[in-house]
Amino acid sequence: MAATGPSLDMATRLGLAAVEVSDGTAAHAYRRLAERAMAARPAAHDLSTAWQRFTRPPRPEGGQDQAEGGQNDDVSEALEVGRQMTDGILRAIRDWAPDLLVFTSFIGGGQSAADQAGVASVHIGIGMPHPDLSKMLPDPPAPPVLTANVCPPSLHPPGAKPGVPLRFVPCNGGGVVPDWLLVRPRRPRICVTWGSVLPELGMDETLATVLEALDGIDAEVVLAVGSATPPAGRTLPPGVRTVGWVPLTALLPGCAAVVHHGGSGSTFTALALGIPQVVMPHAADQPINAQAVLGRGVGTALEKTRPGRAELREAVERALGDAEIRQACSEVREEIAAMPGPDAFVRRLAAAAS
């Protein structure tokens, strides 16, 4: 596996053999993207408009600025990450001579390197179908021979290419599971998580809102927000505990609802496990994931990135008690379980490489 930054660490923790394909500048570029998106996020926004902003095509040199409909800097940063990884991936191709290169959404370095090296490529979609960033390049690389789509049919956006269906299998890494997590809770359990990136960017204000909204709720609240200690200067309300890093595959099965940021990993893990969701999107593809959750009826989504206490409390209580949401979650869980698994897709990979 070729990776950089946090992805490299995750790959090795999963037991994969990995090579570093960047000196760290690509990871820094990704972090700048996340930091800028967090700093620029509005107090309220339309979910679909936020996603359109992220996927706006590049602006020609000297063209219009973002406010006039030109390039979104987020796309520029994502393309820059891909460019900075390309040379390292090309070195790995030269040294290893693979028959096939498999790459994921958003990072264009894999597809570009495969094209330059004359190697067939396969695209593995992450979460909801994403726009093809490679088409935004001045000289787009050859298209992949296969594109895998993990999105269940009932959530698939109209007009998006279907691709080859592939069942989403949650893979959240390992971790130490607390004893209490193995015991069925006496009250409904609510998980609060911000994924792997946002906790490092400062989410204290949002976390404070969540804690205020859930104070006194008849449920057990588990904070899985990056640190096992409460935020500085804050005392946790009764019924709230922190766990730091625990794989969602260990935490969510015992939960009645999950409050999260709308990242693809959190969204699709909850979908695969049939857990009602409350989504608070902030940046990148999170608004489209939130829109999908809302549209399919598997949870609620807050259009304000800084929702009020009452609004958030109402959304959580609905996720806990709405029978239609629970039914929709069950339907989507069964839909995902019925999709072809990775074993079937591996046979397609072998055929594509031959």
Order of alpha helices (4+ residues) and beta strands (2+ residues): beta-alpha-beta-alpha-alpha-alpha-beta-alpha-beta-beta-beta-beta-alpha-beta-beta-alpha-beta-alpha-beta-alpha-beta-alpha-alpha-alpha
